């Protein structure tokens, strides 16, 4: 009897905890937000997140392809999840959390592409931006390229290993993240964007606008204001500007519409990066699929992605 009573008490505690968590999710706010916002903007932003996820599943046709692009794919999968959570936070009325997660999404896409390229010799050999970012380590100066070259010099088999399984790069660079001094060798986000531009990973964005200005100055730095909680980027600051109740979580339609535009732009840029990273896997079958998918991409107004797909399928 005591065991049954104890079990019932545990179940009651669980139900109470679950009910409280469910209430704190603010699910009713999602419904309100969807009713009051520009629904088409939200729809297109949401569906764009799924396009980011769908494309690699149709361009990668073998385990060999997957392993060769695994450094990017590990980060892209995380980016998909973060983008989803970001949107849900925005619909729930937690705009600061939404934008913070959106910056994280962008950073995952950028760094996934960067480490994927660094795993391959053809990119390391042309990493002109990274070769200029020398930092002082002890009595000498070095770059990330110097670090990787030294590792490969000690074990030449690593070069072929990385070509076959690019995610192996993460094992090779892990000491850099664990040592405060060596960590300085890791390029900052601006340098990563500059290097990706140098490798033409933003093509065709960079044919129209400077990608460093577009991706870093316009997106990343703007989103960083939420990460660093500038006063008007806090939820209370936003409510104050919108003349809402300061301490009540509620929808701000204009803010949600602005967020949807930002998410949509990040996904458009992300898909362009993705297509450039996977470009060497394109065959006639995947060209046909991309050509068919272009209808959806165009309807979603993913303009840079549409332009890139046209370039890839017509060549």
N, C-alpha and C positions, 0 to 999 in steps of 0.2 A: 504493500500500500504506500509506504514512504517513497519507494522508487517511482511509482506512478504519479504521486503528487509532485515529486521533484521534476519529473519529465514534463508534466503539464505546466509547471512554473517556467521551465526553460522555453517551452513553446510559446507561452504568453509573452515572455521577454523578447523572443525572436520576432513575434508578430508586431509587437510594439515598436521595436527597432526598425523593422522593415517598413511599417506604416509611416514612421517619422522620416525615413530616407525618401520614401515615395513622395511625401508632402514637400520635402525640401528640393525635389527635382523641379518643382514649379511647372509641371506639365500643362496645367491650364494656360500658363503664359504663352506656351508655344502655339496653342490654338488661337489665342488673341492676336499674337504677332502675325500669324499667317493671314488672319482676316484683315488686319489694318495696314500691312506693308504692301509694297508693290510686288504682288505675288509672282509675276513673270520674272522679275529680277532674282527672287529667291529660287524659283524653279530652275532657272538657267544656271545659277551658281551651284546649286545642289547637284544637278545632272552633270555639270562640268567636272565635279569631284569624281564622279563615277567614270567619266571618260579617261581621266588620268589613270584609273585602275584598270580599265578594260584593255587599253591599247597594248601593253606588254604581253597580255595573255594571248594575243593573236599574232604578235610579231616573233615571239619566242616559240620555236617549234621542237626543241629538243632539250634534254638535260645539259648537253654540251653548251648550247646557247645560254641556258640559265646560269650555269657556272661561270661562263665567260663574262656575264654582266651582273654577277651576284652582288658586287659592291654597291652598285646603284639600286638593285632590286630590294635589298634589305632596308635601305633608307626610304625608298619610294613606298613600300608597304606601310611603314611607320607614318609617312606623310599623309597617306590616305586616311588612316585612323585619326590623326590629329586634325585634319581638315574637317572631318565629320563632327568631331567633338567641338571644334570651334564654332561650326554652324549651330549646333544644338545650344551652346552657351549663348550665342547671339539671340536665338529665338526665345530663349528663356529670360532674356533681359540682362544677362551678365556680359556687357559689352567689353569691359576691360579684359576679362578672361578670354573672350572670343578673339579679340585682336592679338592678345599675347600668344594664344595657340596658333593663330594665323601666321605670325612671324616665325614661330617654331616650324610650321609647315613649310614655309618658304626656305628656311635655313636647311631643313632636311633635304629638300629637293636640290638645293645648290650644293650642299656638301656631299650628297650621294653621287651627284654627277662629277664633282671634283675628284673624289677618291676613286671613282671608277676610272677616270682618265689617268690618274696617277699610277694605277696598277699596270698600265700598258706603256711599253717602251716608246712607241711613236709619240705619245703625248709628253712623257717625261723629257724626251729629247728636244721638244719644242716648247718647254715650260719657261719661256723668257721672263715672264712676270715674276714667277717664283724664284728664279735664279738671281733676281735683283734684290730679293727681300732677305738679305743676309742679317743675321742677328749675332750678338756676341755671346758665346758660350765659353766660359772660362777665359783663356787667353787667346782664343781663336774665334773666327766668325764662320758661320755655316748657314746653310739653307736646308729646307726639307729635301731637296734633290740630293744634296751632299749626304744626308742621313741615309736615304734609300740606296744611293750608289755604294756607300760603304757596306751596307748590309748585303747587297748583291755581290760585291767584291769578295766578301768573306764566304759566301755560299752562292755561286753562280746559278745553281739550280732554281733559286728563288725567282729568277727572271721568267723562266718558263712556267713555273708554278702560278705566278700571278697572271700570266696571259690566259691560263686555263681556268683558274678560279680567282677572279678578281677580289672577292671578299677576303682573301688571304692578306690583303693590304692592311686590314684592321689588326691582325696579329703583329705585323711588322711595325706599326706605328704606336701600338699600345704603350710602350715605354715612354713615349713623348707626353702622353696624357697623365702618366703617373708621376713624372718628375717635374717639379715646379720650374726648374731652370730650363730643361729641354723643351718644356711646353711652349716656350717662346718661338720655337722653330715652326710651329703650326701657323699657317697664314691666317690672318683675320678675314672676316667676311668680305670686306672691300677688295682685298687682294685676290680672294677666290673668284669674285665676280669679274675682276679685271682679267684673270687668267682664263676663265671660261670664255670670255669675250674674245681673247686672243686666240683661243682654239676654235672660235666660231660656233660654240655650243648654243648661242642665242640666235643663230640664223633661222628665220629672216628678220627677227626683231632688229638686229644691228644694221640691217640695210635701210631701216626707216628712222631709228633713233639710237642715240648712244646708249648701249645697254647698262653701262655703269651708272649713268644718270637715271635711266628708266627703272632698273631693278634695285640698285643700291640706294641712290639718293631719294627716289620717289617712293619706293615700296619699303625697303628694309629700314631706313632711317625713320620714316613716318611711323611704321609699326613699332619701332623701338620706344617711341614715346609712351606707348601703353605698357611695355615691359618695365620701363623705368618710372611708371606711374606719375607722369606729369599731372598737375592738379586737374586740368580740364579733361584728362583721359581716364580719370577714375569714374566709377559708376555714379557717385554722388555729384561729381563735377559735371557730368553729362546731364544728370537730372536737373541740376541748377540752371544750366544753360537752356534746357528745354522747358523750364518753369514747371517741373513735375515735383511731386512729393519727394523730399530728399531721402527719406529713410524707408521708402517702399520700393520693392523690386517691381517695376512695371515696364511695359513696352514703350519705346520711343521710335515711332515709325521712320522718321527721317534718319535716325542713327542706324536703324536696321537696313534701310535701303542703301545707305553709304557703305555699310559693312558688306552687303551682298555684292556691290560693285568691286570692292577690294578683293573679296574671295574669288570672284569671277576672273579678275585680272591676274591674280596669282596662279589660278588653274590654267589660264591661257598660256602664260609664260612657262609654267611647269610642263605642260604637254609639249611645247616647243623643245624644251631641254630634253625631255624624254625621247622624242623622235630623233633628235640629233645623236643621243647616246646609243640608240638602237639602230641607227641608220645602216650600219654594215650588215645587219641581219636581214634586210629587206630582200625578198625574192618576188617572183611573179605572183605567187599565191597571196602573199601579204600585201602586195601592191593592189591587187584586186579588192581585198578586204578593205584597205584604207580608202580606196576610191568609193566603195559603197558606203563606208562610214562617214565620208565627207558630207553627206546630206545632213546627218545629225550634228556634226561639228559646226557646220555653217548655220543651221537653225539655232544653235546655242550661242551664236555670235562670237565664237572663239576665232577671232579674225587672224591672229598670227598663226595659230595652229592650222587653220584652213589653208593659209598661204603655203605653209610648210608641206602639208600633205599634197597639195597640187604639184609642188616642185618635185616631191619624191615619186609620185605616181606617173608623172609625164616624162621623166628622163629615160 
